Amino acid sequence: MTDPSFASSPARDRSLDAALDWQRAMLDTWALAQRSQCESFGTLQKAFAAFNQDLLDRWACRFGGGVPLDG
């Protein structure tokens, strides 16, 4: 026989769904924040890479004797 305390009731299912919805909403919000931070960090890295490339090109023009090969 089955134990009635483990029987699934509509009220118990709704409370479980509500708890899972809350957790899902928190996880989705956290994931959006993480994605935004990663995109910002990637943009910052691209800016640093462009700055460093420009610095290298200027150094090559000034001290290396001419125009850099990639530019």
MOFENQUI-V774788 format. One record per backbone hydrogen bond with DSSP energy under -1.0 kcal/mol. CO is the residue of the C=O (numbers start at 1). NH is the residue of the N-H. Records with the same first field share a line. If there is no record, write none. Layout:
# MOFENQUI-V774788
CO=NH, NH
This chain:
# MOFENQUI-V774788
3=6
9=13
10=14
11=15
12=16
13=17
14=18
15=19
16=20
17=21
18=22
19=23
20=24
21=25
22=26
23=27
24=28
25=29
26=30
27=31
28=32
29=33
30=34
31=35
32=36
33=37
34=38
35=39
36=40
37=41
38=42
39=43
40=44
41=45
42=46
43=47
44=48
45=49
46=50
47=51
48=52
49=53
50=54
51=55
52=56
53=57
54=58
55=59
56=60
57=61
58=62
59=63
60=66
68=71
